[in-house]
Amino acid sequence: MRCRPGILSLPTKIILLTAITATICFFIYILFLPKGTGKEFEDIGLEPHMPTPEEVRGIYVTSFTAADPELRADIVALVERTDLNAMVIDIKDAYGYLAFEPKRDTFDGIPRSNIQIDGIEEWLDELNDKGIYTIARMTVFQDTALAETHPEYAVRKKSGGIWRDWQGKAWIDPGCEEAWEYIADQAREIYDLGFDEVNFDYIRFPSDGPLSDISYSYHRSERRKYETMAEFFAWIDSRLHYLPMPVSIDIFGLTYIKQNQDDDMNIGQRIADTVGHFDYICPMVYASHYSEGFFGFENPAEHPYEVVRESLEAGHEIMAEYGGVPTQSRPWLQDFDMGADYGVKKVREQIKASREMGASGWVFWNARNAYTEEAFYNLDEI
């Protein structure tokens, strides 16, 4: 007698049907998941790297310095000798070329920098072991490498072709969502390398060059530029929030004193749009970059203490209106001669002003990485 095939019981059928339905719904959810939700199915068992110091005391380091063993050793020794505790390291240069070899296929076909930081992961581990907080600086929309590889993403000329600024650099249209994914993947690579924080620079529309010849393919002309930037800020926040890594943004120093938040200086930057999406806001309050008459000074470069203090004070008033706090500020400060000679006194005056205004730290800029070492001893005495 042939055996009759077994028949599933009703409870078993219900469980099986429920499991199949749930699986189908899950894949439909993934398929139609909108951009910007941040629901990325990557490894969520991520570990934070070195915690952010209570006061970041940093200096800027070029990829050239970081890639040269002798120069790299010298700059690390400077930090160790003094009371500094952080370095902002160029990981993507002003032309958009990466100083490391990324692992994601997002970067296939896009040229790299001729300057590569060899052994970067091991080096970052060594810096953390020395108590040095590492911040990766990357340009965002100023990106010749991406623009030339994908000209459809680029800011265009009205006559056709890629538009370029006065330095010959190409830019990505800030409204191009396809490029947004590329930017987010750069930040993910930076976390994977072992950096403690990512810093976004040139996260704006172009500010110089033949601006009247620009044609945007993605940014809609009927929208204000700050609306496009605000949309990107919210999007990048949602895409990176799962990473246990702070994100900071560089903005023009003048942005901090624009009490009229409808004025985005035609580059799309407003404090109103940044405070809710970035851990730290880094205004470039270089006194030498303020024109004659600013803050009542014939030569603002001679008055770095007052310029930094008044800029931060004005910016913090705006931040408070939008839920921000002074500790979100981490200004870029000046350690280079422009408009005035900068030595120990002027460097330390800027630190004093930053502290008095409640900033959570500061980073000094010198394009040659030639810093005034004497200024960075006994910082607790300032």
C-alpha positions in Angstrom: 0.0 0.0 0.0 1.5 3.3 -1.1 1.9 5.8 1.8 0.0 9.1 1.5 2.1 12.2 1.6 2.0 14.0 4.9 -0.3 17.1 5.2 0.8 20.2 7.1 -1.2 21.0 10.1 -3.1 24.3 10.1 -0.8 26.0 12.7 2.3 25.0 10.6 0.7 26.4 7.5 0.0 29.7 9.2 3.6 30.0 10.5 5.0 29.2 7.1 2.7 31.6 5.3 3.6 34.4 7.8 7.3 33.8 7.3 7.0 33.9 3.5 4.8 37.1 3.6 7.3 38.8 6.0 10.2 37.9 3.7 8.5 39.3 0.6 7.5 42.5 2.5 11.1 42.9 3.7 12.5 42.7 0.2 9.8 45.1 -1.2 10.8 47.5 1.6 14.4 47.4 0.6 13.6 47.8 -3.1 11.5 50.9 -2.6 13.5 52.4 0.4 13.8 56.2 -0.3 17.1 57.9 -0.3 18.0 59.8 2.9 16.4 57.4 5.4 19.8 56.2 6.6 18.5 52.6 6.7 21.6 51.0 5.2 22.1 47.4 5.7 25.8 47.5 6.5 27.5 46.1 9.6 26.0 47.9 12.5 28.3 46.3 15.0 30.6 49.3 14.6 33.0 50.4 17.3 33.9 54.1 17.9 37.5 55.1 17.6 39.2 57.5 20.0 36.7 59.7 21.8 36.7 63.4 21.0 38.9 65.4 23.5 37.0 67.9 25.7 39.1 70.6 24.0 40.4 69.7 20.5 43.8 71.4 20.2 44.6 70.8 16.6 46.8 71.7 13.6 46.3 71.1 9.9 48.5 68.5 8.1 48.8 68.3 4.3 48.7 64.9 2.6 52.2 65.7 1.4 53.5 66.0 5.0 51.5 62.9 6.0 53.0 60.9 3.1 56.6 61.8 3.7 58.1 59.6 6.5 60.5 62.3 7.7 58.0 65.2 7.6 55.4 63.0 9.2 57.7 62.1 12.0 58.5 65.8 12.6 54.8 66.9 12.8 53.9 64.1 15.2 56.9 65.0 17.3 55.7 68.6 17.4 52.3 67.5 18.7 53.9 65.2 21.3 56.3 67.9 22.6 53.6 70.5 23.0 50.1 70.6 24.5 48.5 69.9 21.1 46.3 66.8 20.9 44.8 66.6 17.4 45.7 66.7 13.7 43.4 67.5 10.7 44.9 65.5 7.9 44.1 66.0 4.2 42.8 62.8 2.8 41.3 64.3 -0.3 43.0 67.2 -1.9 41.7 70.5 -3.5 41.3 68.7 -6.8 39.3 65.8 -5.4 42.1 63.2 -5.6 42.2 60.7 -2.7 45.5 60.1 -0.8 44.7 56.5 -0.1 43.3 53.5 -2.0 39.6 53.0 -1.3 38.0 49.6 -1.1 34.5 50.3 -2.4 33.7 49.9 -6.1 32.1 53.4 -6.0 35.6 54.7 -6.7 36.4 52.6 -9.7 37.7 54.6 -12.7 38.3 57.8 -10.6 42.0 58.8 -10.6 43.8 58.9 -7.3 46.3 61.4 -6.0 50.0 60.9 -6.9 50.6 61.4 -3.2 49.6 58.3 -1.3 49.8 57.9 2.5 51.3 54.5 2.8 50.5 52.4 5.8 47.8 54.8 6.8 45.7 52.4 8.9 48.7 51.4 11.0 49.8 55.1 11.3 46.4 56.1 12.6 46.5 53.4 15.2 49.9 54.7 16.3 48.6 58.2 16.6 45.7 57.0 18.8 48.2 55.1 20.9 50.0 58.4 21.4 46.7 60.1 22.4 46.4 62.1 19.2 42.9 62.6 17.8 42.7 62.2 14.0 40.4 64.2 11.8 40.2 63.5 8.0 39.7 66.6 5.9 38.0 66.1 2.6 36.7 68.5 0.0 33.1 67.9 -1.0 31.8 69.8 -4.1 35.1 71.1 -5.3 36.1 67.9 -7.0 37.9 68.0 -10.4 38.6 64.2 -10.3 34.9 63.3 -10.1 33.8 66.1 -12.5 36.2 65.0 -15.2 35.3 61.3 -14.7 31.5 62.0 -14.6 31.0 65.4 -16.4 27.3 64.9 -16.1 27.6 65.6 -12.4 29.7 68.8 -12.9 28.8 72.5 -12.7 28.5 73.3 -16.4 29.2 76.3 -18.6 26.3 77.9 -20.4 28.1 77.3 -23.7 28.6 73.6 -22.7 31.5 71.8 -21.1 32.8 71.7 -17.5 32.9 75.1 -15.7 36.0 75.9 -13.8 36.9 78.5 -11.1 39.8 80.9 -11.3 42.2 78.2 -10.3 41.0 75.8 -13.0 39.2 73.6 -10.5 36.0 71.9 -11.4 33.0 71.6 -9.2 30.2 69.1 -8.7 26.6 70.5 -8.9 25.4 70.4 -5.3 22.0 69.3 -6.4 23.3 66.1 -8.0 22.0 63.3 -5.8 24.1 60.7 -7.7 27.2 62.5 -6.5 25.9 62.5 -3.0 26.3 58.8 -2.7 29.9 59.2 -3.8 30.5 61.7 -1.0 28.9 59.5 1.6 31.0 56.6 0.6 34.2 58.7 1.1 33.1 59.3 4.7 32.5 55.6 5.2 36.0 54.8 3.8 37.5 57.4 6.2 35.8 55.6 9.1 37.1 52.2 7.9 40.7 53.6 7.7 40.5 54.4 11.4 40.0 58.1 11.5 38.2 59.5 14.6 36.3 62.2 12.7 35.5 63.3 9.2 35.7 67.0 8.3 33.8 68.4 5.2 35.3 71.3 3.4 34.1 73.2 0.3 30.7 72.0 1.2 29.0 74.8 -0.7 28.4 76.4 -4.1 31.4 78.0 -6.0 32.4 81.5 -4.8 34.9 82.6 -7.4 35.5 82.3 -11.1 33.2 83.3 -14.1 30.1 82.8 -12.0 27.8 84.4 -14.6 28.7 81.6 -17.0 27.5 78.8 -14.7 24.7 76.5 -15.7 23.3 74.1 -13.1 21.8 70.8 -14.3 20.5 69.7 -10.9 20.2 72.7 -8.7 16.9 74.3 -9.8 17.1 78.0 -10.5 13.9 78.7 -8.7 15.3 77.5 -5.5 17.5 79.4 -3.1 21.0 77.9 -2.9 20.6 77.4 0.8 17.6 75.2 0.2 19.6 72.8 -1.9 22.4 72.8 0.7 19.9 72.3 3.5 18.5 69.3 1.6 22.0 67.8 1.2 22.9 68.5 4.9 19.8 66.6 6.0 20.6 63.8 3.6 24.2 63.3 4.5 23.3 63.3 8.2 20.8 60.6 7.6 23.2 58.5 5.6 26.1 58.7 8.1 24.3 58.8 11.4 24.9 55.1 12.0 28.7 55.6 12.1 30.1 56.1 15.6 32.2 59.0 14.2 31.6 62.8 14.6 31.1 64.8 11.5 32.3 68.4 11.2 31.8 71.1 8.6 33.9 74.0 7.5 32.2 77.3 6.7 33.2 80.8 5.8 33.9 83.0 8.8 31.5 85.6 7.5 28.7 83.1 7.8 29.0 83.5 11.6 28.1 87.2 11.5 25.2 87.0 9.0 22.3 87.8 11.3 20.0 87.8 8.3 19.7 84.1 7.6 18.2 84.7 4.2 21.7 85.9 3.2 23.7 82.8 2.2 26.3 84.9 0.4 25.3 83.1 -2.8 27.2 79.9 -1.7 24.3 78.2 0.2 25.9 78.3 3.7 23.8 79.3 6.7 24.2 78.5 10.4 20.4 77.8 10.5 20.9 74.7 8.3 24.0 73.3 9.9 23.4 73.1 13.6 20.9 70.2 13.5 23.0 68.0 11.2 26.7 68.3 12.2 28.5 67.6 15.4 31.0 70.5 15.0 30.8 73.7 12.9 34.2 75.1 12.0 34.2 78.7 10.9 37.3 80.0 9.2 37.7 83.1 11.3 41.1 84.2 10.0 41.5 87.9 10.9 43.5 88.5 7.7 40.5 87.6 5.6 38.3 90.4 6.9 38.4 93.6 4.9 39.3 97.1 6.1 36.8 98.5 8.5 35.4 95.2 9.7 34.7 95.4 13.5 35.9 99.0 13.3 39.5 98.0 12.6 41.5 99.6 9.8 43.5 96.4 9.6 41.6 93.4 11.2 44.6 91.2 10.8 46.3 93.2 13.6 43.5 92.3 16.0 43.0 88.5 15.9 41.7 88.3 19.5 38.8 90.8 18.8 38.0 89.3 15.4 37.8 85.7 16.7 35.8 86.7 19.8 33.3 88.9 18.0 32.8 86.5 15.2 32.1 83.6 17.6 29.9 85.7 19.8 27.7 86.7 16.8 27.6 83.2 15.5 26.6 81.7 18.8 23.7 84.1 19.0 22.4 82.7 15.7 23.1 79.1 16.7 21.0 79.6 19.8 18.0 80.6 17.7 18.1 77.2 15.9 18.9 74.9 18.9 22.7 75.0 18.6 25.2 75.5 21.5 28.6 77.2 21.6 30.4 73.9 22.1 29.4 73.0 18.6 31.9 75.6 17.4 35.5 74.6 16.7 37.0 77.5 14.7 39.9 77.4 12.2 42.5 79.9 13.5 45.5 81.6 11.8 49.1 80.7 12.2 50.5 82.3 9.1 51.6 85.8 8.1 49.0 87.7 6.1 48.1 91.3 6.8 50.3 91.2 9.9 53.1 89.1 11.4 51.8 86.2 13.5 53.9 85.0 16.4 53.3 83.6 19.8 51.2 86.4 21.1 48.7 86.5 18.2 48.4 82.8 18.1 47.6 82.5 21.8 45.2 85.4 21.7 43.0 83.5 19.3 43.0 80.5 21.6 42.0 82.8 24.5 39.1 84.3 22.5 37.9 80.8 21.4 37.8 79.6 25.0 36.1 82.7 26.3 33.3 82.2 23.8 32.8 78.6 24.8 34.1 76.8 21.7 35.0 73.1 22.2 38.4 73.5 20.6 40.3 75.0 17.7 42.5 74.1 14.8 45.3 76.2 13.4 46.0 76.5 9.7 49.3 76.9 8.0 49.5 75.7 4.4 53.2 74.8 4.8 52.7 73.1 8.2 55.2 75.5 9.6 53.8 76.2 13.1 54.8 78.6 15.9 55.8 75.8 18.3 56.4 78.1 21.3 52.7 79.2 21.2 51.5 75.7 22.0 53.2 75.1 25.4 51.5 75.6 28.7 48.1 76.1 27.0 46.3 75.7 30.4 47.9 79.0 31.4 46.1 81.0 28.7 
